[in-house]
């Protein structure tokens, strides 16, 4: 029996930005709740573990198992969706994430925290596959980049605000509040009337075939994961060694999170108008240039905050533009499988990024963080140029 209150709908080809916001409103409300629940958990968990005298190894393990759960979700979510569809899968993941997060307030045992954070990571990875494949399916090639950009802007807004929302709690309350936000995300999705994506049989789009069809999208997802993980993992170290206070460190990190909230809608609209590749090139070159300026100029606090705003504002759309580019090439029934494959690439990037950034910092000093960010973002720019050249040659032969 369907849970929808009316017949399923798709997004019109000529929908404007406000029409897209209205059409995706229920999904975006759930996305905002997820962002509010997740953004502040990492620093809160780190602080609580430090207060309990946990070793650096344990803190690192609890962080790593979260991303291991996300990686597991990239492999398994497709099968869950095939059995119970998108709305029920989202509800299952949101409820489970809520329970596992509230569980953090009920025990201090390390093994319990390891298990609970793995479960939460799995739920977050599954949520990415569900929401992104749904948005890509409901949108057309003419509206897909804007749809993804609105989703990313909403997600980043929730993550940016989350530390201020969850930080007001005391003791176990932040975990209870985060858990309730996960569970509350279910409510708007129940009323969503967008058509749930159809799904081709499992195995019809192997990862190797996706890589051959749209390598630029895979690279964009990998680089995006690398940039995000490297920045969040090493930016605090950079700030502390630069002599910034804890408040200043928090501010310049927040600047990188707030930047995408403003840039995503603009770049998404541009990508739907002039094409994915030109805008992706601007995003990659713009973020690489801002990162290189930090490395070359070693600016003071306000310069660092402003350039971090630009690094985040230009680099975050690399992922959504890459996803839109990939899905433009695929049958809609393969969007779920593609979402899982892109999440695999993103997770591989999160594994690679912090280590590569740390090695670059060892070789070049603290500015190595931004040297690494600039270099890996320029790899996307180079790939765009190559892809555009191939596309032009194909068009000339037709």
C-alpha positions, 0 to 999 in steps of 0.5 A: 500500500502506498504511503503517498497522499496523492499521485506521484509527481516529477519535476517540470523541465522548466521549473525555476529555483523557487519551484524546485525548492517547493517540489523538494521541500519535504526532502529538504526538510529531512536533509536539514534535520540530518545536517543539524543532527550530524554537524556538531557531533564530531567535536562534541564526541571528541571533547567528551572522549578527551574529558574521559581520558580516552587515548588518541588511538581510541578517539581515532578508532571511533572516528574511523569506524564512522566512515567505515560504516559510511563505506559499508552503506555505499555497498549495501544501500542499493539492496535495501532500497530494492526491497523497501523503496526510498521512503521506507529506507529513509525512515529505517535509516533515520530511526536507526541513526536516532537510536544509535545516537541517543545510545551514546548518552546511555553508556561510556563503554568504548566498545559500545561507542565503536558499534554505535558510531559504525551504525550511525555512519552506515545510516548517514551513508545510506541517507546520501544514496537515498536522497541524492538518487531521489533528487537526481531521478525527480529532476531532469537534465535541465534542472538536475544541477540546481536540484543537487545544489539546493540539496547541498546548500541545505545540507551544509547550512544544517551542518554549519548551524549544528554546533551552535544547536547541539552545543547548548546541551549539557551532559547527555542532552546533545546526543538526545537532541541529535537523535531526536532530530534524526527521528524527526527527519522521517515526518516530512518524508512521509508526505512527499509526493515525488515519484520514488525512483525506479531501479534497474536490476542489481548488477546492471551497472558495474563500477568499472562500467561507470568508471569508463562511462563517466571517469570525471564524475568519479574523480570529482567525488574522490577529490571532494572526499579528499578535500573535505576530510583533509580540511576537517582533519588537519585545519585545526592543526594548521590553525593552532600552529598559526597561533589562532585562538580556539574561537578563531579556529572555529570561525575560519572552519565555519567560514568554509562551511558557510561558503557553500550555502551561498555558492551552491544555488548560484553554481547549480543554476549556472550549470543548468544554463551553460553546462556542467563542464564550464562551471565545474572548471570554474569551481575547481580552478577557483577553489585551487586558487584560493587555497594556493593564496593561503599557502603563498601569502600565509594571511592573518586571521581575517584573510584566512577566514575570507579565503576559507570562505572561497575555498569552501564555496568553490570546492563543495560544488565539485561533488554535486556538479560531478554527480549531475554530470554522471547522471546526465549520462545514465539511465534513470534506473541506474541512479541508485547504483551510481549513487553507491559507486560515487559514495565509494569514490567519496569514501576512498577520498576521505581515507586518502585525503588526511594522510596525503595532507599530513605527508604534504605538511611534513614536506612543506610545513603547515602550508602543505595543507593548502598546497595539497588542496590546491594540487588535488583540486587542479587535477579536476580542472585538468580532467575537465579540460581533457573531457571537454576536448574529447567532447569537442572532437566527438562533436566535430566528427558527427 
